[in-house]
Amino acid sequence: MNYIRQIKNLRQDSDYTQDYVAHYLGTSQTMYARYERGANELPIRHLIALCKLYNVSADYILGLDPNKRK
């Protein structure tokens, strides 16, 4: 589950709070925190939204491609 580390690093590198990202995704901060801890799996719709927010590919978030930019 490489995406857990990736979504946390992307958020921190962008200086976003969990609350900000959760609001962007249309979910609660508690649910987003569960994604970052790996307690809940990230839905595909949220993966797509995170790709747009951070301007990266899904392959990057999933750890399949080391290139950050699309």
C-alpha positions in Angstrom: 0.0 0.0 0.0 2.4 2.6 -1.2 -0.4 5.1 -1.8 -0.7 5.6 2.0 2.8 7.1 2.2 2.4 9.0 -1.1 -0.9 10.8 -0.2 0.6 11.9 3.2 3.8 13.1 1.6 2.0 14.9 -1.2 -0.3 16.6 1.4 2.6 17.7 3.6 4.8 18.8 0.7 1.9 21.0 -0.4 1.4 22.4 3.1 -2.2 21.3 3.2 -4.0 20.2 6.3 -6.0 16.9 6.5 -9.1 19.1 6.9 -8.4 21.0 3.7 -7.9 17.8 1.7 -10.9 16.2 3.2 -13.0 19.2 2.3 -11.7 19.1 -1.3 -12.7 15.4 -1.4 -16.1 16.0 0.1 -15.4 13.8 3.1 -14.7 14.3 6.8 -11.2 14.9 8.2 -11.6 11.7 10.3 -12.3 9.7 7.2 -9.3 11.2 5.3 -7.1 10.5 8.3 -8.2 6.9 8.1 -7.0 6.8 4.5 -3.6 8.1 5.5 -3.3 5.5 8.3 -4.5 2.7 6.0 -7.5 2.0 8.2 -9.8 2.5 5.1 -9.0 2.0 1.5 -9.0 5.1 -0.7 -12.0 5.1 -3.1 -11.2 5.5 -6.8 -13.1 8.7 -7.0 -10.9 10.1 -4.2 -7.8 8.8 -6.0 -8.8 10.7 -9.2 -9.5 13.9 -7.2 -6.1 13.7 -5.4 -4.4 13.3 -8.8 -6.1 16.6 -9.9 -5.3 18.4 -6.6 -1.6 17.5 -6.7 -1.3 17.4 -10.5 0.2 13.9 -10.5 -0.7 10.6 -12.1 -2.5 7.8 -10.4 0.5 5.6 -11.2 2.6 8.0 -9.1 0.3 7.9 -6.1 0.0 4.1 -6.4 3.8 3.7 -6.5 3.9 2.3 -10.0 5.8 5.2 -11.6 8.5 7.2 -9.9 7.8 10.3 -12.1 5.8 12.8 -10.1 4.3 14.8 -13.0 1.8 13.6 -15.5 
